[in-house]
């Protein structure tokens, strides 16, 4: 109680009066815009870039490409039919599997390097 009275005298304000209004709306708006830009450049833009690269990869699939599926299966593309691909898993036993095109994760080039 005594500390409150000293603070009131030092500040020269009456505790029953509300504090004067301050202009925080403009700074709040600037902060929200800044956070939105940070969110865009760190999350949204890289994800859309990866999505475009994946779509380009899917459209460039052709027979005899060596691929790796999202499950880690290494195979060779035998046939591309619309949204599906036929992959040759074991050439010795002629094992072929049908997958959706979106299940292909990456294409391996002939030199052994990978395209993502």
C-alpha positions in Angstrom: 0.0 0.0 0.0 2.8 2.4 1.0 4.7 1.5 -2.2 1.7 2.2 -4.4 1.2 5.7 -2.8 4.9 6.5 -3.4 4.6 5.4 -7.1 1.4 7.5 -7.5 3.2 10.6 -6.1 6.3 10.0 -8.2 4.4 9.5 -11.4 1.9 12.2 -10.8 -1.0 10.1 -12.0 -4.3 9.1 -10.4 -4.8 5.3 -10.2 -8.5 5.8 -11.1 -7.7 7.4 -14.5 -6.9 5.1 -17.4 -3.4 5.3 -18.9 -3.1 7.5 -22.0 -3.7 5.7 -25.3 -0.6 4.7 -27.2 -0.2 4.1 -31.0 0.6 0.3 -31.1 -1.7 -0.5 -34.0 0.9 0.5 -36.6 3.8 -1.3 -35.0 1.6 -4.4 -34.6 0.7 -4.3 -38.3 4.3 -4.0 -39.3 5.3 -6.9 -37.1 2.5 -9.1 -38.6 3.6 -8.3 -42.2 7.2 -9.0 -41.3 6.3 -12.4 -39.8 4.2 -13.2 -42.8 7.1 -12.5 -45.1 9.4 -14.6 -43.0 6.9 -17.4 -43.0 6.6 -17.2 -46.8 10.3 -17.2 -47.5 11.1 -20.0 -45.0 8.2 -22.4 -45.5 5.9 -21.7 -48.5 8.3 -20.8 -51.2 10.8 -23.7 -50.7 7.9 -26.2 -50.6 6.4 -24.9 -53.8 9.8 -25.1 -55.4 10.2 -28.7 -54.4 6.7 -29.5 -55.7 7.6 -28.0 -59.1 10.8 -30.0 -59.2 8.9 -33.2 -58.4 6.3 -32.5 -61.1 9.1 -32.0 -63.6 10.7 -35.3 -62.5 7.4 -37.1 -62.9 6.9 -35.7 -66.4 10.4 -36.7 -67.5 10.0 -40.4 -66.7 10.7 -42.7 -69.7 11.5 -46.3 -70.2 15.0 -47.6 -69.2 15.3 -44.9 -66.5 16.7 -46.3 -63.2 14.6 -45.0 -60.4 14.2 -45.3 -56.6 10.7 -45.4 -55.1 9.6 -43.7 -51.9 9.8 -47.1 -50.3 13.5 -47.4 -51.3 12.9 -49.9 -54.1 15.6 -49.7 -56.9 14.1 -50.5 -60.3 14.1 -49.8 -64.0 11.2 -48.2 -65.8 9.7 -50.5 -68.3 6.5 -48.7 -69.3 4.9 -45.4 -68.5 1.1 -45.5 -68.8 -0.6 -42.2 -67.8 -0.5 -42.0 -64.0 1.2 -45.4 -63.6 4.6 -46.8 -64.3 5.7 -50.4 -64.6 9.0 -51.1 -62.9 11.4 -54.0 -63.5 12.6 -55.0 -60.1 14.5 -58.2 -60.8 15.7 -58.7 -64.4 16.9 -62.3 -63.7 13.4 -63.4 -62.7 11.6 -60.8 -64.8 9.7 -59.4 -61.8 7.7 -56.3 -62.8 5.6 -54.2 -60.5 3.0 -51.5 -61.3 3.3 -48.3 -59.3 1.7 -44.9 -59.3 3.9 -42.3 -60.9 4.0 -40.2 -57.7 5.6 -43.1 -55.8 8.9 -42.5 -57.7 11.2 -40.5 -55.5 14.2 -39.9 -57.7 15.8 -40.9 -61.0 19.3 -42.3 -61.0 21.5 -41.2 -63.9 23.7 -43.6 -65.8 26.9 -42.3 -63.9 25.4 -43.3 -60.6 24.5 -39.8 -59.5 21.0 -39.1 -58.5 18.5 -36.5 -59.6 15.9 -35.5 -57.0 
